[in-house]
């Protein structure tokens, strides 16, 4: 009986060590995901957005695949915004908003411009977004800062 109990305790101890080794790796994976998009992924998003913008300006045929690409890019940015917003997203949101607006999709354009105002108000794209929203006749919703936020400055 003592031998069985000793073996059981030893097995539990070894399993505990194995689990402790696995948990930090899982935590590291989660932390890596929260770091944000890799620079090469951001560069790809910028390149695809620029290509779609060129198509608009050159009055090229805008295919359903282009529309899917645009939506995918926006969804990818939106997902990243939930994890780690970066000021480098402001020009991308602005370009995507412009594409939506030029394609007649004002609802999604407004969302892009409003995202810039709410999250990147210190960038050069905020006044541009505000101007476009005013031209579109949209009531601009600025985020309300709490007293705690004001104390931080």
Steps between C-alpha positions, in 0.01 A plus 500: 500500500783738586671420170184573302453826683864597444476422128177700474658801676806471275281487186301803616822686573638426153173602335506823697850574372394426144197728529710780649735473203208521255321795661774761451518407132125553467528834676783600266286413199216716629741787569646469151153530352438818697813667366330595179540441133844427368654780294487288183126442550442873543705561184279253312186673625637838390597362159157343442326818615717709267422269208126531565535879526685510167220300338249757621701797371582332170133406458590137447242226531439430866443125529314304769840368607611859558195557719580185696860612540389838632264343751767251609753779554254697711406195706868423557560855623189497717612176662843645564347813652343279767843365588740789457409821317794665328522850354633343179144377436366857459612545137374153413156569652497833315577337165243226560244765597576689178455185293167424667386860444605504135321169447181647649514305826462798732407293806834315507689817407346678801607212725860529376515876547336476843754232599777747421336774710445267794836322500749719315391853584862616528590404142477718189215276380259611773436852361472358148249242620303765687486718187378213284237402755378861512484508118293182514264666747584259780464600863848451640521294816811575695594264784432632847806511721458410862655703780757223549618543139542875551704442817747284304619803299 
